[in-house]
Amino acid sequence: MADDNLAARFARTIRDLLAPPPVVPSFDENVDPEISRIEWAIARLPKRTRDVFLMHRFDDLPYDRIAHRLGISERAVEREIARVLRAIRKAREEHARELSK
């Protein structure tokens, strides 16, 4: 149940990052395929990677606090953020390729 709440929060925040609130569809409407692809790409990442991303992007925690909370180095936090950003970029590129076909 806690994972469902986290997933719903995550979906809302990804949508907020990609589109300003007036444009964000409600959960009852069809979701933009690009947003769905990005959510799917992030959901497939390892749990620690997703946790680092959520703490940094949505809880506004700096790298040093994330590192302290997870018991990892700041460099490890940087690598995890880079991993998520690569996954997002790849998902967006794949979506753009599909649109251009």
Buried (B, 14 or more C-beta within 10 A) or exposed (E): EEEEEEEEEBBEBBBEBBBEEEEBEEEEEEBBEBBBBBBEBBEEBEEBBBBBBBBBBBEEBEBEBBBEBBEBEBEBBBEBBEBBEEBBEEBBEEBEEEEEE
